[in-house]
Amino acid sequence: MSSSSPPLMPCVSCFRRLSSSNPLACAVSRRHFRSSTPSLEPANDEFVERLLHRRWMLPSPDTKIHQVSFSANTKVQNNKGLFGEFRFMNNPNPLLGRDDAIKDRRASFYAVRDDLLHPLINGNKARKLDALLPLFEQHGVTDVVTCGGCQSAHTAAVGVTCAERGLNSHLLLRGEQPETLTGYNLMSSIYGNVSYVPRSLYANREEMLKKHAAVLAGQYGSLVFLNDLAEEYSGAELLQKPYLEPVKPLMSSGDMQKKVVIINEGAGDGVALLGVIRLVSYLSKTNLFGKKRAVKFVVDAGTGTTAVGLALGAVCLGLPWEITAIMLADSIDGYLKKEKELISDFKRQFGLHAFENVLNKIDGGVVHWVERRHPRKFGNVLEGEVEACQQIAQQTGISVDPVYTLAAWELAVHLSQNTKEGTAVVMLHTGGTLGMFGLAQRYKSYFQNLKAD
């Protein structure tokens, strides 16, 4: 793709015409899109092999891929939700890897079902932890400290995966403990050691995390930082032991000194990109989307780490993929800053001299950051969104949530109607089912319509 002629991303008003016969009919302002992924020559295969040559938490990068098709029914009256005029259908076994599989896809998109990777963990969280947990084991880490909101899917994922690997997790949650524990908050409390932190202290996350980790380490323990672990370890040594081999403590559990590591909120660290790049490598197999087919990839963005990982994977593999992320938790300036920081961390940690010709060309601008259909304060639910989630679930068996994955679904529907033949529209379904419990607790009125008549 050429950066000199970027594709136009739809402005916010365009999304309001999802069911229109001619949905894209307005001039697009440049403030609503980023330039496309810079034109780069394909990276040396050895570079990607080097990145992925390590132990992983997930035994396989495989994921299920479904094809969602939809049609408009103009006879429908009194439409409910956001997709009242649409009827969705799900094909759990689509044809992939063949040219004719994409040609006839005018009203359909592919859903990468990473929401099915684990019963309690969102797929994007599992991908970001994929390379981290074996790294902790290899360095003898005993305790992990991280933070998030009261209904943080990230803290729940850290709590569950650490418990599964025999590590202690310490989860700092913003605000007050709710009267009833539910959703991700409940999972965090069951699997990890939860502490609720006043919002005034939580505002300075870095200082909060360091202080808590230092207290845990104590006088004789040690505090290590995630990026330091990644930089000092080459990755090749990680293959010396199979990923299922348990870590043996150096001393008895009663005398073992603590080694504490900090994970940033949302696992927004450069090393967390590795698991997402591993997913891209899997999806680019010839029998799936391949390395030559044009793909418009859609993902909802919290910290933006997953979107940057997808884009970096596409760049490193020389794929003609365009990564579009719907901004949900920050401003465009915030996401651009995060993108630059992640790429800088990645280059510092893994930019070996032999591959600098590739990494030095990655200075930001690899992700399209776009506004969601109805911008609002992060975490809020709007009228009609719960009904839209209900419709999708009843017609496809796929669960999306109003805060995150519904936004990606909406954009995938829109792009499917406005993408040239031969280009695959792909939505990364990250999860969010447990989040519905927390939303139902907080926004009771929006869930009243789901009750039986």
C-alpha positions as CSV (number, residue, x, y, z in Angstrom):
1,M,0.0,0.0,0.0
2,S,1.2,3.5,-0.7
3,S,1.2,6.1,2.1
4,S,0.9,8.8,-0.5
5,S,-2.7,8.0,-1.2
6,P,-4.4,6.8,2.0
7,P,-7.8,5.2,2.0
8,L,-10.5,7.3,3.4
9,M,-12.0,6.1,6.7
10,P,-15.6,7.0,7.3
11,C,-16.5,9.9,9.5
12,V,-18.8,9.5,12.5
13,S,-21.9,10.5,10.6
14,C,-21.4,7.8,8.0
15,F,-21.9,5.1,10.6
16,R,-25.5,6.3,11.1
17,R,-26.4,5.0,7.7
18,L,-25.5,1.3,8.2
19,S,-28.8,0.1,6.6
20,S,-28.8,2.6,3.8
21,S,-28.7,1.4,0.2
22,N,-25.9,4.0,-0.3
23,P,-24.3,4.3,3.1
24,L,-21.2,6.2,2.2
25,A,-22.3,9.5,0.8
26,C,-20.5,12.2,2.6
27,A,-17.1,14.0,2.2
28,V,-14.6,12.6,4.7
29,S,-12.6,15.0,6.8
30,R,-8.9,14.0,7.5
31,R,-9.5,14.3,11.2
32,H,-11.4,11.0,11.1
33,F,-8.6,8.8,9.7
34,R,-4.9,8.0,9.8
35,S,-2.8,7.3,6.8
36,S,-2.4,3.7,5.8
37,T,0.4,1.4,6.8
38,P,3.7,2.7,5.3
39,S,4.9,0.9,2.2
40,L,7.6,-1.5,3.4
41,E,9.4,-4.4,1.7
42,P,8.6,-7.7,3.2
43,A,10.7,-8.5,6.2
44,N,13.2,-11.4,6.3
45,D,11.4,-14.5,7.4
46,E,14.3,-15.1,9.8
47,F,13.2,-11.9,11.7
48,V,9.7,-13.2,12.4
49,E,11.1,-16.7,13.2
50,R,13.4,-15.1,15.7
51,L,10.6,-13.2,17.4
52,L,8.5,-16.2,17.7
53,H,11.3,-18.6,18.7
54,R,10.3,-18.9,22.4
55,R,8.1,-20.7,24.9
56,W,4.5,-19.6,25.0
57,M,1.6,-19.8,27.5
58,L,-0.9,-20.9,24.8
59,P,0.0,-24.4,23.5
60,S,-1.0,-23.3,20.0
61,P,-1.8,-20.0,18.2
62,D,-4.8,-21.5,16.5
63,T,-8.2,-19.8,16.7
64,K,-11.6,-20.5,15.1
65,I,-12.7,-18.3,12.2
66,H,-16.4,-17.8,11.5
67,Q,-18.0,-16.0,8.6
68,V,-20.9,-13.7,9.4
69,S,-23.2,-12.7,6.6
70,F,-26.2,-10.4,6.7
71,S,-29.0,-9.1,4.6
72,A,-31.5,-6.2,4.9
73,N,-35.2,-6.7,5.3
74,T,-37.0,-3.6,4.3
75,K,-40.3,-5.0,5.4
76,V,-39.3,-5.0,9.0
77,Q,-41.3,-2.5,11.0
78,N,-40.6,-0.9,14.4
79,N,-36.9,-1.8,14.3
80,K,-35.2,-2.4,17.6
81,G,-31.6,-1.8,18.5
82,L,-28.9,-0.7,16.0
83,F,-29.4,-3.5,13.4
84,G,-33.2,-3.8,13.3
85,E,-33.3,-4.0,9.5
86,F,-30.5,-6.7,9.3
87,R,-30.7,-10.4,9.7
88,F,-27.3,-12.0,10.6
89,M,-26.2,-15.5,9.8
90,N,-23.1,-17.3,11.1
91,N,-21.1,-19.9,9.2
92,P,-18.7,-21.6,11.6
93,N,-16.9,-23.5,8.9
94,P,-16.2,-21.0,6.0
95,L,-14.1,-21.8,3.0
96,L,-10.7,-20.1,3.4
97,G,-7.4,-20.1,1.5
98,R,-9.1,-20.0,-1.9
99,D,-9.6,-17.0,-4.2
100,D,-13.2,-17.8,-4.8
101,A,-13.8,-17.8,-1.0
102,I,-13.4,-14.0,-0.9
103,K,-14.9,-12.9,-4.3
104,D,-18.5,-13.5,-3.2
105,R,-18.5,-11.8,0.2
106,R,-20.4,-8.6,-0.5
107,A,-22.4,-8.7,2.7
108,S,-20.2,-10.7,5.1
109,F,-17.1,-10.5,7.2
110,Y,-14.9,-12.9,9.1
111,A,-14.9,-13.1,12.9
112,V,-11.7,-14.4,14.4
113,R,-13.1,-16.0,17.5
114,D,-10.4,-15.3,20.1
115,D,-13.2,-15.0,22.5
116,L,-13.2,-18.8,22.6
117,L,-9.6,-19.2,23.7
118,H,-10.4,-19.5,27.4
119,P,-13.7,-19.6,29.3
120,L,-12.8,-16.8,31.6
121,I,-10.2,-14.7,29.8
122,N,-10.7,-12.3,26.9
123,G,-8.8,-13.3,23.8
124,N,-6.8,-10.1,23.5
125,K,-5.7,-10.5,27.1
126,A,-4.6,-14.1,26.5
127,R,-2.6,-13.0,23.5
128,K,-0.8,-10.3,25.4
129,L,0.0,-12.7,28.2
130,D,1.1,-15.4,25.8
131,A,4.8,-14.5,25.9
132,L,4.8,-13.0,29.4
133,L,4.0,-16.0,31.6
134,P,6.8,-18.2,30.3
135,L,9.1,-15.3,30.7
136,F,8.1,-14.9,34.3
137,E,8.7,-18.6,35.0
138,Q,12.1,-18.6,33.3
139,H,13.2,-15.7,35.6
140,G,11.8,-17.3,38.8
141,V,9.1,-14.6,39.3
142,T,6.9,-15.4,42.3
143,D,4.5,-12.5,42.4
144,V,2.9,-10.3,39.7
145,V,1.4,-6.8,40.4
146,T,-0.9,-5.0,38.0
147,C,-3.9,-2.7,38.1
148,G,-7.2,-1.9,36.3
149,G,-10.7,-0.6,36.8
150,C,-13.2,-2.3,39.0
151,Q,-14.5,-4.5,36.1
152,S,-11.1,-4.9,34.5
153,A,-10.8,-7.8,32.1
154,H,-7.1,-7.4,32.3
155,T,-6.8,-7.9,36.0
156,A,-9.1,-10.9,35.8
157,A,-6.9,-12.4,33.1
158,V,-3.7,-11.9,35.1
159,G,-5.4,-13.4,38.2
160,V,-6.6,-16.5,36.3
161,T,-3.4,-17.2,34.3
162,C,-1.1,-16.6,37.3
163,A,-3.2,-19.0,39.4
164,E,-3.0,-21.6,36.6
165,R,0.8,-21.3,36.6
166,G,1.4,-21.2,40.4
167,L,2.2,-17.5,40.6
168,N,0.7,-15.0,43.1
169,S,-1.2,-12.1,41.5
170,H,-1.8,-8.8,43.3
171,L,-4.6,-6.8,41.6
172,L,-5.0,-3.1,42.3
173,L,-8.5,-2.0,41.4
174,R,-9.6,1.6,41.0
175,G,-12.3,2.9,43.3
176,E,-14.5,1.2,45.9
177,Q,-15.5,-2.4,46.3
178,P,-19.0,-2.9,44.9
179,E,-21.8,-4.2,47.1
180,T,-22.1,-7.3,44.9
181,L,-19.1,-8.9,43.2
182,T,-19.8,-9.9,39.7
183,G,-18.3,-10.3,36.2
184,Y,-14.5,-9.6,35.9
185,N,-14.5,-8.1,39.4
186,L,-15.7,-11.4,40.8
187,M,-13.1,-13.4,38.8
188,S,-10.3,-11.1,40.0
189,S,-11.4,-11.5,43.6
190,I,-11.6,-15.3,43.3
191,Y,-8.3,-15.9,41.5
192,G,-6.1,-13.0,42.7
193,N,-5.3,-10.9,45.7
194,V,-7.5,-7.7,45.2
195,S,-6.9,-4.3,46.8
196,Y,-9.1,-1.3,46.1
197,V,-7.3,1.9,45.6
198,P,-8.8,5.4,46.0
199,R,-9.0,7.2,42.7
200,S,-6.7,10.0,43.9
201,L,-3.9,7.5,44.4
202,Y,-4.7,5.5,41.3
203,A,-4.3,8.6,39.1
204,N,-0.5,8.1,39.4
205,R,-0.4,4.4,38.3
206,E,3.4,4.1,38.0
207,E,4.1,5.3,41.5
208,M,1.2,3.2,42.9
209,L,2.4,0.0,41.3
210,K,6.0,0.5,42.3
211,K,5.1,1.2,46.0
212,H,2.9,-1.8,46.2
213,A,5.5,-4.1,44.5
214,A,8.2,-2.8,46.8
215,V,6.2,-3.6,49.9
216,L,5.5,-7.1,48.6
217,A,9.2,-7.8,47.8
218,G,10.2,-6.7,51.3
219,Q,13.7,-6.4,52.6
220,Y,15.1,-9.6,51.1
221,G,13.0,-9.9,47.9
222,S,13.5,-8.2,44.6
223,L,11.5,-6.0,42.3
224,V,12.0,-6.4,38.5
225,F,10.5,-4.6,35.6
226,L,8.9,-6.3,32.7
227,N,10.8,-4.5,29.9
228,D,14.1,-5.3,31.7
229,L,13.3,-9.0,31.6
230,A,12.5,-8.9,27.9
231,E,15.7,-7.0,27.0
232,E,18.1,-9.2,28.9
233,Y,16.7,-12.5,27.6
234,S,17.2,-13.4,23.9
235,G,14.2,-15.8,23.6
236,A,16.2,-18.7,22.1
237,E,16.9,-20.0,25.6
238,L,13.2,-20.1,26.2
239,L,13.0,-23.3,24.0
240,Q,15.3,-25.2,26.3
241,K,12.3,-26.4,28.3
242,P,8.9,-27.4,27.1
243,Y,6.2,-24.9,28.0
244,L,4.4,-27.4,30.2
245,E,7.3,-28.1,32.5
246,P,6.6,-26.7,36.0
247,V,9.1,-24.3,37.5
248,K,11.0,-25.7,40.5
249,P,11.5,-23.2,43.4
250,L,15.0,-22.6,44.5
251,M,14.2,-23.2,48.2
252,S,11.3,-24.3,50.3
253,S,8.1,-22.3,49.9
254,G,8.4,-21.0,53.5
255,D,11.9,-19.6,52.9
256,M,11.6,-18.6,49.3
257,Q,12.4,-14.9,48.6
258,K,9.9,-13.0,46.5
259,K,10.7,-11.8,43.1
260,V,8.0,-9.3,42.1
261,V,7.3,-8.1,38.6
262,I,5.0,-5.3,37.4
263,I,2.6,-5.4,34.4
264,N,1.3,-2.1,33.3
265,E,-2.5,-1.5,33.1
266,G,-3.9,-3.5,30.2
267,A,-0.6,-5.2,29.6
268,G,0.4,-2.2,27.6
269,D,4.0,-3.2,27.3
270,G,6.2,-3.8,24.2
271,V,6.8,-7.5,25.0
272,A,3.1,-8.1,25.1
273,L,3.0,-7.5,21.3
274,L,4.7,-10.8,20.7
275,G,1.6,-12.9,21.3
276,V,-0.4,-10.7,18.9
277,I,2.3,-11.0,16.3
278,R,2.1,-14.8,16.8
279,L,-1.6,-14.6,16.0
280,V,-0.9,-12.6,12.8
281,S,1.6,-15.2,11.7
282,Y,-1.0,-17.9,12.2
283,L,-3.7,-16.1,10.3
284,S,-1.4,-15.4,7.4
285,K,-1.1,-19.1,6.6
286,T,-1.9,-20.1,3.0
287,N,-4.9,-22.1,4.1
288,L,-6.4,-19.1,6.0
289,F,-6.0,-15.5,4.8
290,G,-2.6,-15.9,3.2
291,K,0.2,-13.4,2.7
292,K,-1.1,-11.8,-0.6
293,R,-4.8,-11.2,0.0
294,A,-5.8,-7.6,1.0
295,V,-7.4,-7.6,4.4
296,K,-9.2,-4.9,6.4
297,F,-8.7,-5.9,10.0
298,V,-11.0,-4.4,12.7
299,V,-10.5,-4.4,16.4
300,D,-11.8,-2.5,19.4
301,A,-9.2,-0.6,21.3
302,G,-8.8,-0.2,25.1
303,T,-5.1,0.5,25.6
304,G,-4.5,0.0,21.9
305,T,-1.8,-2.6,22.4
306,T,-3.6,-5.3,20.4
307,A,-4.1,-3.0,17.4
308,V,-0.4,-2.1,17.4
309,G,0.6,-5.7,17.7
310,L,-1.6,-6.6,14.7
311,A,-0.1,-3.8,12.6
312,L,3.5,-4.7,13.6
313,G,2.9,-8.3,12.7
314,A,1.5,-7.3,9.3
315,V,4.5,-5.0,8.7
316,C,7.1,-7.6,9.8
317,L,5.5,-10.2,7.5
318,G,5.0,-7.8,4.7
319,L,1.2,-8.4,4.6
320,P,-1.2,-6.1,2.7
321,W,-3.3,-5.8,5.8
322,E,-4.9,-2.5,7.0
323,I,-5.5,-2.4,10.8
324,T,-8.4,-0.2,11.9
325,A,-8.9,0.3,15.7
326,I,-12.0,1.9,17.2
327,M,-11.0,4.4,19.9
328,L,-12.9,3.6,23.1
329,A,-10.8,4.6,26.1
330,D,-8.7,7.6,25.1
331,S,-8.3,10.5,22.7
332,I,-6.6,10.3,19.3
333,D,-3.5,12.0,20.8
334,G,-3.5,9.4,23.6
335,Y,-3.6,6.5,21.2
336,L,-0.9,8.1,18.9
337,K,1.4,8.5,21.9
338,K,0.8,5.0,23.1
339,E,1.4,3.6,19.6
340,K,4.8,5.5,19.4
341,E,5.8,4.3,22.9
342,L,4.9,0.6,22.1
343,I,6.8,0.7,18.8
344,S,9.8,2.3,20.6
345,D,9.8,-0.4,23.3
346,F,9.5,-3.1,20.6
347,K,12.4,-1.7,18.6
348,R,14.6,-1.5,21.7
349,Q,13.8,-5.0,23.0
350,F,13.9,-6.9,19.7
351,G,15.5,-4.7,17.1
352,L,18.6,-6.7,16.5
353,H,21.2,-5.1,14.2
354,A,20.5,-7.6,11.4
355,F,16.9,-6.4,11.2
356,E,17.2,-2.7,11.9
357,N,16.4,-2.0,8.2
358,V,12.9,-3.1,8.9
359,L,12.3,-1.8,12.4
360,N,13.8,1.6,11.7
361,K,11.0,2.3,9.2
362,I,8.4,1.8,11.9
363,D,8.0,5.2,13.5
364,G,4.3,5.2,14.1
365,G,1.3,5.6,11.8
366,V,0.8,1.8,11.4
367,V,-2.8,1.8,12.8
368,H,-5.9,3.6,11.6
369,W,-7.5,5.1,14.7
370,V,-11.2,5.9,14.2
371,E,-14.0,7.1,16.4
372,R,-16.8,4.8,17.5
373,R,-20.3,5.3,16.0
374,H,-21.6,7.1,19.1
375,P,-18.7,8.6,21.1
376,R,-19.3,8.8,24.8
377,K,-17.5,8.6,28.1
378,F,-15.7,5.3,28.4
379,G,-17.8,2.5,29.9
380,N,-21.2,4.1,29.3
381,V,-24.0,2.2,27.6
382,L,-26.4,3.9,25.2
383,E,-30.0,3.2,24.3
384,G,-30.4,0.4,21.8
385,E,-26.9,-1.2,22.3
386,V,-28.0,-4.0,24.7
387,E,-30.8,-4.9,22.2
388,A,-28.2,-5.0,19.4
389,C,-26.1,-7.4,21.5
390,Q,-29.2,-9.5,22.1
391,Q,-30.0,-9.6,18.4
392,I,-26.5,-10.7,17.4
393,A,-26.4,-13.4,20.1
394,Q,-29.8,-14.8,19.1
395,Q,-29.1,-14.8,15.3
396,T,-25.4,-16.0,15.3
397,G,-24.7,-17.5,18.7
398,I,-21.9,-14.9,19.1
399,S,-21.8,-12.8,22.3
400,V,-20.6,-9.2,22.0
401,D,-20.7,-6.5,24.7
402,P,-21.8,-2.8,24.4
403,V,-18.6,-1.2,25.5
404,Y,-16.0,-3.0,23.4
405,T,-16.8,-5.6,20.8
406,L,-20.1,-4.2,19.6
407,A,-18.2,-1.2,18.2
408,A,-15.9,-3.5,16.2
409,W,-19.0,-5.4,14.9
410,E,-20.6,-2.2,13.8
411,L,-17.5,-1.1,11.8
412,A,-17.1,-4.6,10.3
413,V,-20.7,-4.4,9.0
414,H,-20.1,-1.0,7.6
415,L,-16.8,-2.0,5.8
416,S,-18.4,-5.1,4.4
417,Q,-20.8,-2.9,2.5
418,N,-18.2,-0.5,1.3
419,T,-15.1,-2.6,0.5
420,K,-14.1,-3.6,-3.0
421,E,-14.4,-7.1,-4.2
422,G,-11.4,-9.4,-3.3
423,T,-10.7,-7.7,0.0
424,A,-11.5,-9.6,3.2
425,V,-13.1,-7.8,6.1
426,V,-12.0,-9.4,9.4
427,M,-13.0,-8.6,12.9
428,L,-10.9,-9.7,15.8
429,H,-13.5,-10.8,18.4
430,T,-11.7,-10.3,21.7
431,G,-14.5,-11.3,24.1
432,G,-16.4,-9.3,26.7
433,T,-19.1,-11.8,27.8
434,L,-18.2,-11.4,31.5
435,G,-18.3,-7.7,31.1
436,M,-22.1,-7.9,30.5
437,F,-22.6,-9.0,34.1
438,G,-20.9,-5.8,35.4
439,L,-22.8,-3.6,33.0
440,A,-26.1,-5.2,34.0
441,Q,-25.3,-4.4,37.6
442,R,-24.4,-0.8,36.8
443,Y,-26.9,0.1,34.1
444,K,-30.0,-1.8,35.2
445,S,-32.4,0.3,33.2
446,Y,-30.8,-0.6,29.9
447,F,-31.3,-4.3,30.6
448,Q,-35.0,-4.0,31.5
449,N,-36.1,-4.6,27.9
450,L,-34.6,-8.1,28.0
451,K,-37.2,-9.2,30.6
452,A,-40.0,-11.4,29.4
453,D,-43.3,-9.6,28.6
